[in-house]
């Protein structure tokens, strides 16, 4: 068992553009949010390799709720 402490969790946003217009207005067709951060990525990698790990992090507010939902998926 490995304990992973994530002091700096993050929500990464991926903006999908149908096309990139130089010197014009670009509008996204889709926005995806994923849970990330070094500690979270390490815990994911350990799980993929078959190790059991526990992830410890501080969460709060609306972003904390999004992180919990993203981690449980």
N, CA, C and O atoms as a printed pandas DataFrame, in Angstrom:
     atom_number atom_name residue_name chain_id  residue_number  x_coord  y_coord  z_coord
0              1         N          UNK        A               1    0.844   -1.170    0.000
1              2        CA          UNK        A               1    0.000    0.000    0.000
2              3         C          UNK        A               1    0.895    1.240    0.000
3              4         O          UNK        A               1    1.865    1.322    0.753
4              5         N          UNK        A               2    0.554    2.188   -0.847
5              6        CA          UNK        A               2    1.312    3.426   -0.983
6              7         C          UNK        A               2    0.383    4.596   -0.693
7              8         O          UNK        A               2   -0.719    4.669   -1.237
8              9         N          UNK        A               3    0.824    5.504    0.157
9             10        CA          UNK        A               3    0.064    6.710    0.467
10            11         C          UNK        A               3    0.549    7.839   -0.432
11            12         O          UNK        A               3    1.748    8.108   -0.501
12            13         N          UNK        A               4   -0.374    8.500   -1.120
13            14        CA          UNK        A               4   -0.037    9.605   -2.019
14            15         C          UNK        A               4   -0.708   10.860   -1.487
15            16         O          UNK        A               4   -1.927   10.901   -1.326
16            17         N          UNK        A               5    0.097   11.891   -1.213
17            18        CA          UNK        A               5   -0.425   13.171   -0.741
18            19         C          UNK        A               5   -0.376   14.157   -1.898
19            20         O          UNK        A               5    0.684   14.409   -2.471
20            21         N          UNK        A               6   -1.532   14.709   -2.233
21            22        CA          UNK        A               6   -1.622   15.668   -3.330
22            23         C          UNK        A               6   -1.934   17.040   -2.745
23            24         O          UNK        A               6   -3.073   17.323   -2.376
24            25         N          UNK        A               7   -0.922   17.880   -2.665
25            26        CA          UNK        A               7   -1.094   19.207   -2.081
26            27         C          UNK        A               7   -1.684   20.204   -3.070
27            28         O          UNK        A               7   -2.160   21.267   -2.669
28            29         N          UNK        A               8   -1.656   19.871   -4.357
29            30        CA          UNK        A               8   -2.084   20.837   -5.356
30            31         C          UNK        A               8   -2.926   20.161   -6.448
31            32         O          UNK        A               8   -2.466   20.028   -7.582
32            33         N          UNK        A               9   -4.162   19.730   -6.117
33            34        CA          UNK        A               9   -5.007   19.130   -7.150
34            35         C          UNK        A               9   -5.461   20.187   -8.153
35            36         O          UNK        A               9   -5.512   21.375   -7.834
36            37         N          UNK        A              10   -5.787   19.752   -9.349
37            38        CA          UNK        A              10   -6.166   20.713  -10.393
38            39         C          UNK        A              10   -7.296   20.148  -11.250
39            40         O          UNK        A              10   -7.466   18.935  -11.376
40            41         N          UNK        A              11   -8.057   21.065  -11.830
41            42        CA          UNK        A              11   -9.043   20.721  -12.842
42            43         C          UNK        A              11   -8.501   21.214  -14.181
43            44         O          UNK        A              11   -8.337   22.417  -14.384
44            45         N          UNK        A              12   -8.225   20.287  -15.086
45            46        CA          UNK        A              12   -7.735   20.658  -16.416
46            47         C          UNK        A              12   -8.918   20.820  -17.354
47            48         O          UNK        A              12   -9.843   20.008  -17.356
48            49         N          UNK        A              13   -8.876   21.874  -18.147
49            50        CA          UNK        A              13   -9.935   22.113  -19.128
50            51         C          UNK        A              13   -9.376   21.924  -20.527
51            52         O          UNK        A              13   -8.319   22.450  -20.876
52            53         N          UNK        A              14  -10.113   21.161  -21.313
53            54        CA          UNK        A              14   -9.776   20.952  -22.716
54            55         C          UNK        A              14  -10.841   21.648  -23.548
55            56         O          UNK        A              14  -12.021   21.306  -23.466
56            57         N          UNK        A              15  -10.429   22.616  -24.342
57            58        CA          UNK        A              15  -11.339   23.349  -25.208
58            59         C          UNK        A              15  -11.205   22.802  -26.627
59            60         O          UNK        A              15  -10.115   22.803  -27.199
60            61         N          UNK        A              16  -12.311   22.340  -27.186
61            62        CA          UNK        A              16  -12.310   21.764  -28.523
62            63         C          UNK        A              16  -12.825   22.820  -29.499
63            64         O          UNK        A              16  -13.931   23.339  -29.349
64            65         N          UNK        A              17  -12.002   23.126  -30.499
65            66        CA          UNK        A              17  -12.372   24.094  -31.529
66            67         C          UNK        A              17  -12.647   23.363  -32.836
67            68         O          UNK        A              17  -11.854   22.511  -33.236
68            69         N          UNK        A              18  -13.755   23.674  -33.513
69            70        CA          UNK        A              18  -13.993   23.039  -34.815
70            71         C          UNK        A              18  -12.955   23.478  -35.845
71            72         O          UNK        A              18  -12.569   22.698  -36.715
72            73         N          UNK        A              19  -12.511   24.721  -35.744
73            74        CA          UNK        A              19  -11.438   25.231  -36.606
74            75         C          UNK        A              19  -10.779   26.406  -35.899
75            76         O          UNK        A              19  -11.390   27.054  -35.049
76            77         N          UNK        A              20   -9.539   26.671  -36.254
77            78        CA          UNK        A              20   -8.794   27.772  -35.662
78            79         C          UNK        A              20   -8.723   28.913  -36.669
79            80         O          UNK        A              20   -8.143   28.770  -37.745
80            81         N          UNK        A              21   -9.318   30.041  -36.311
81            82        CA          UNK        A              21   -9.337   31.210  -37.189
82            83         C          UNK        A              21   -8.318   32.233  -36.687
83            84         O          UNK        A              21   -8.481   32.796  -35.605
84            85         N          UNK        A              22   -7.284   32.467  -37.463
85            86        CA          UNK        A              22   -6.311   33.488  -37.101
86            87         C          UNK        A              22   -6.909   34.867  -37.366
87            88         O          UNK        A              22   -7.578   35.078  -38.377
88            89         N          UNK        A              23   -6.665   35.795  -36.455
89            90        CA          UNK        A              23   -7.196   37.155  -36.545
90            91         C          UNK        A              23   -8.720   37.173  -36.602
91            92         O          UNK        A              23   -9.311   38.040  -37.246
92            93         N          UNK        A              24   -9.351   36.223  -35.934
93            94        CA          UNK        A              24  -10.809   36.160  -35.917
94            95         C          UNK        A              24  -11.296   35.658  -34.572
95            96         O          UNK        A              24  -10.506   35.480  -33.645
96            97         N          UNK        A              25  -12.566   35.435  -34.465
97            98        CA          UNK        A              25  -13.174   34.932  -33.236
98            99         C          UNK        A              25  -13.206   33.415  -33.281
99           100         O          UNK        A              25  -13.652   32.824  -34.265
100          101         N          UNK        A              26  -12.732   32.785  -32.210
101          102        CA          UNK        A              26  -12.750   31.332  -32.094
102          103         C          UNK        A              26  -13.749   30.943  -31.007
103          104         O          UNK        A              26  -13.682   31.449  -29.887
104          105         N          UNK        A              27  -14.651   30.065  -31.332
105          106        CA          UNK        A              27  -15.645   29.594  -30.382
106          107         C          UNK        A              27  -15.480   28.088  -30.186
107          108         O          UNK        A              27  -15.246   27.338  -31.133
108          109         N          UNK        A              28  -15.607   27.678  -28.940
109          110        CA          UNK        A              28  -15.453   26.256  -28.645
110          111         C          UNK        A              28  -16.736   25.502  -28.954
111          112         O          UNK        A              28  -17.837   26.030  -28.799
112          113         N          UNK        A              29  -16.578   24.275  -29.389
113          114        CA          UNK        A              29  -17.737   23.423  -29.618
114          115         C          UNK        A              29  -17.961   22.494  -28.433
115          116         O          UNK        A              29  -19.049   21.944  -28.261
116          117         N          UNK        A              30  -16.922   22.323  -27.616
117          118        CA          UNK        A              30  -17.009   21.391  -26.497
118          119         C          UNK        A              30  -15.963   21.762  -25.456
119          120         O          UNK        A              30  -14.852   22.159  -25.807
120          121         N          UNK        A              31  -16.310   21.635  -24.176
121          122        CA          UNK        A              31  -15.379   21.865  -23.072
122          123         C          UNK        A              31  -15.402   20.629  -22.184
123          124         O          UNK        A              31  -16.466   20.197  -21.739
124          125         N          UNK        A              32  -14.224   20.061  -21.927
125          126        CA          UNK        A              32  -14.110   18.882  -21.070
126          127         C          UNK        A              32  -13.226   19.226  -19.880
127          128         O          UNK        A              32  -12.164   19.825  -20.045
128          129         N          UNK        A              33  -13.662   18.848  -18.679
129          130        CA          UNK        A              33  -12.862   19.049  -17.474
130          131         C          UNK        A              33  -12.422   17.693  -16.953
131          132         O          UNK        A              33  -13.230   16.773  -16.822
132          133         N          UNK        A              34  -11.141   17.577  -16.658
133          134        CA          UNK        A              34  -10.605   16.349  -16.082
134          135         C          UNK        A              34   -9.854   16.691  -14.806
135          136         O          UNK        A              34   -9.296   17.779  -14.665
136          137         N          UNK        A              35   -9.851   15.747  -13.886
137          138        CA          UNK        A              35   -9.140   15.909  -12.627
138          139         C          UNK        A              35   -7.679   15.568  -12.866
139          140         O          UNK        A              35   -7.359   14.552  -13.483
140          141         N          UNK        A              36   -6.793   16.429  -12.372
141          142        CA          UNK        A              36   -5.364   16.207  -12.599
142          143         C          UNK        A              36   -4.559   16.755  -11.426
143          144         O          UNK        A              36   -5.114   17.120  -10.390
144          145         N          UNK        A              37   -3.280   16.804  -11.602
145          146        CA          UNK        A              37   -2.335   17.216  -10.573
146          147         C          UNK        A              37   -1.322   16.096  -10.403
147          148         O          UNK        A              37   -1.633   14.934  -10.664
148          149         N          UNK        A              38   -0.127   16.431   -9.974
149          150        CA          UNK        A              38    0.933   15.424   -9.894
150          151         C          UNK        A              38    0.564   14.244   -9.010
151          152         O          UNK        A              38    0.767   13.092   -9.393
152          153         N          UNK        A              39    0.023   14.523   -7.832
153          154        CA          UNK        A              39   -0.332   13.436   -6.918
154          155         C          UNK        A              39   -1.429   12.551   -7.476
155          156         O          UNK        A              39   -1.372   11.329   -7.337
156          157         N          UNK        A              40   -2.426   13.154   -8.106
157          158        CA          UNK        A              40   -3.520   12.389   -8.685
158          159         C          UNK        A              40   -3.010   11.526   -9.838
159          160         O          UNK        A              40   -3.408   10.370   -9.976
160          161         N          UNK        A              41   -2.135   12.087  -10.657
161          162        CA          UNK        A              41   -1.562   11.321  -11.773
162          163         C          UNK        A              41   -0.713   10.156  -11.269
163          164         O          UNK        A              41   -0.720    9.080  -11.867
164          165         N          UNK        A              42    0.020   10.367  -10.168
165          166        CA          UNK        A              42    0.824    9.282   -9.581
166          167         C          UNK        A              42   -0.086    8.177   -9.073
167          168         O          UNK        A              42    0.185    6.998   -9.300
168          169         N          UNK        A              43   -1.175    8.548   -8.381
169          170        CA          UNK        A              43   -2.107    7.540   -7.867
170          171         C          UNK        A              43   -2.742    6.752   -9.007
171          172         O          UNK        A              43   -2.931    5.541   -8.893
172          173         N          UNK        A              44   -3.071    7.429  -10.102
173          174        CA          UNK        A              44   -3.634    6.735  -11.280
174          175         C          UNK        A              44   -2.622    5.761  -11.870
175          176         O          UNK        A              44   -2.965    4.630  -12.214
176          177         N          UNK        A              45   -1.377    6.206  -11.983
177          178        CA          UNK        A              45   -0.339    5.337  -12.553
178          179         C          UNK        A              45   -0.111    4.115  -11.671
179          180         O          UNK        A              45    0.059    3.006  -12.179
180          181         N          UNK        A              46   -0.107    4.309  -10.348
181          182        CA          UNK        A              46    0.075    3.176   -9.440
182          183         C          UNK        A              46   -1.070    2.176   -9.584
183          184         O          UNK        A              46   -0.851    0.964   -9.599
184          185         N          UNK        A              47   -2.282    2.693   -9.688
185          186        CA          UNK        A              47   -3.443    1.810   -9.840
186          187         C          UNK        A              47   -3.367    1.035  -11.159
187          188         O          UNK        A              47   -3.695   -0.150  -11.208
188          189         N          UNK        A              48   -2.933    1.715  -12.226
189          190        CA          UNK        A              48   -2.794    1.059  -13.522
190          191         C          UNK        A              48   -1.768   -0.071  -13.461
191          192         O          UNK        A              48   -1.932   -1.106  -14.107
192          193         N          UNK        A              49   -0.695    0.142  -12.667
193          194        CA          UNK        A              49    0.350   -0.882  -12.545
194          195         C          UNK        A              49   -0.019   -1.984  -11.564
195          196         O          UNK        A              49    0.746   -2.932  -11.384
196          197         N          UNK        A              50   -1.197   -1.872  -10.917
197          198        CA          UNK        A              50   -1.652   -2.933  -10.043
198          199         C          UNK        A              50   -1.330   -2.735   -8.574
199          200         O          UNK        A              50   -1.585   -3.633   -7.771
200          201         N          UNK        A              51   -0.779   -1.590   -8.195
201          202        CA          UNK        A              51   -0.488   -1.304   -6.794
202          203         C          UNK        A              51   -1.711   -0.708   -6.113
203          204         O          UNK        A              51   -2.517   -0.024   -6.745
204          205         N          UNK        A              52   -1.840   -0.972   -4.825
205          206        CA          UNK        A              52   -2.914   -0.371   -4.047
206          207         C          UNK        A              52   -2.388    0.927   -3.457
207          208         O          UNK        A              52   -1.325    0.944   -2.836
208          209         N          UNK        A              53   -3.131    2.023   -3.650
209          210        CA          UNK        A              53   -2.685    3.324   -3.132
210          211         C          UNK        A              53   -3.872    4.080   -2.566
211          212         O          UNK        A              53   -5.014    3.889   -2.984
212          213         N          UNK        A              54   -3.574    4.937   -1.611
213          214        CA          UNK        A              54   -4.564    5.828   -1.025
214          215         C          UNK        A              54   -4.162    7.263   -1.340
215          216         O          UNK        A              54   -3.006    7.650   -1.173
216          217         N          UNK        A              55   -5.125    8.035   -1.793
217          218        CA          UNK        A              55   -4.880    9.417   -2.193
218          219         C          UNK        A              55   -5.449   10.350   -1.130
219          220         O          UNK        A              55   -6.626   10.263   -0.781
220          221         N          UNK        A              56   -4.607   11.241   -0.619
221          222        CA          UNK        A              56   -5.020   12.229    0.379
222          223         C          UNK        A              56   -4.898   13.622   -0.227
223          224         O          UNK        A              56   -3.837   14.004   -0.720
224          225         N          UNK        A              57   -5.996   14.380   -0.186
225          226        CA          UNK        A              57   -5.981   15.739   -0.694
226          227         C          UNK        A              57   -7.077   16.542   -0.003
227          228         O          UNK        A              57   -8.040   15.982    0.522
228          229         N          UNK        A              58   -6.915   17.857   -0.013
229          230        CA          UNK        A              58   -7.897   18.763    0.577
230          231         C          UNK        A              58   -8.770   19.320   -0.530
231          232         O          UNK        A              58   -8.271   19.821   -1.537
232          233         N          UNK        A              59  -10.088   19.229   -0.334
233          234        CA          UNK        A              59  -11.027   19.709   -1.340
234          235         C          UNK        A              59  -12.088   20.571   -0.665
235          236         O          UNK        A              59  -12.433   20.354    0.496
236          237         N          UNK        A              60  -12.598   21.544   -1.402
237          238        CA          UNK        A              60  -13.664   22.374   -0.865
238          239         C          UNK        A              60  -14.385   23.120   -1.967
239          240         O          UNK        A              60  -13.839   23.325   -3.051
240          241         N          UNK        A              61  -15.602   23.520   -1.691
241          242        CA          UNK        A              61  -16.368   24.331   -2.627
242          243         C          UNK        A              61  -16.854   23.559   -3.834
243          244         O          UNK        A              61  -16.867   22.328   -3.846
244          245         N          UNK        A              62  -17.253   24.308   -4.852
245          246        CA          UNK        A              62  -17.771   23.697   -6.084
246          247         C          UNK        A              62  -16.701   22.904   -6.816
247          248         O          UNK        A              62  -16.972   21.828   -7.348
248          249         N          UNK        A              63  -15.477   23.440   -6.842
249          250        CA          UNK        A              63  -14.390   22.704   -7.502
250          251         C          UNK        A              63  -14.094   21.398   -6.775
251          252         O          UNK        A              63  -13.753   20.396   -7.404
252          253         N          UNK        A              64  -14.222   21.409   -5.466
253          254        CA          UNK        A              64  -14.032   20.180   -4.698
254          255         C          UNK        A              64  -15.058   19.131   -5.058
255          256         O          UNK        A              64  -14.728   17.949   -5.157
256          257         N          UNK        A              65  -16.310   19.549   -5.257
257          258        CA          UNK        A              65  -17.362   18.611   -5.662
258          259         C          UNK        A              65  -17.078   18.047   -7.051
259          260         O          UNK        A              65  -17.291   16.860   -7.298
260          261         N          UNK        A              66  -16.595   18.902   -7.960
261          262        CA          UNK        A              66  -16.237   18.429   -9.299
262          263         C          UNK        A              66  -15.094   17.420   -9.222
263          264         O          UNK        A              66  -15.078   16.431   -9.955
264          265         N          UNK        A              67  -14.136   17.679   -8.326
265          266        CA          UNK        A              67  -12.990   16.767   -8.186
266          267         C          UNK        A              67  -13.453   15.416   -7.653
267          268         O          UNK        A              67  -13.008   14.376   -8.138
268          269         N          UNK        A              68  -14.341   15.420   -6.662
269          270        CA          UNK        A              68  -14.841   14.168   -6.104
270          271         C          UNK        A              68  -15.580   13.375   -7.177
271          272         O          UNK        A              68  -15.389   12.165   -7.300
272          273         N          UNK        A              69  -16.422   14.056   -7.954
273          274        CA          UNK        A              69  -17.138   13.367   -9.041
274          275         C          UNK        A              69  -16.174   12.799  -10.066
275          276         O          UNK        A              69  -16.355   11.675  -10.535
276          277         N          UNK        A              70  -15.146   13.570  -10.419
277          278        CA          UNK        A              70  -14.170   13.102  -11.402
278          279         C          UNK        A              70  -13.348   11.937  -10.888
279          280         O          UNK        A              70  -13.013   11.033  -11.653
280          281         N          UNK        A              71  -13.014   11.945   -9.601
281          282        CA          UNK        A              71  -12.204   10.857   -9.035
282          283         C          UNK        A              71  -13.009    9.566   -8.868
283          284         O          UNK        A              71  -12.452    8.473   -8.961
284          285         N          UNK        A              72  -14.306    9.688   -8.625
285          286        CA          UNK        A              72  -15.098    8.473   -8.450
286          287         C          UNK        A              72  -15.404    7.791   -9.778
287          288         O          UNK        A              72  -15.763    6.614   -9.793
288          289         N          UNK        A              73  -15.270    8.501  -10.884
289          290        CA          UNK        A              73  -15.505    7.886  -12.196
290          291         C          UNK        A              73  -14.341    7.104  -12.603
291          292         O          UNK        A              73  -14.344    6.508  -13.681
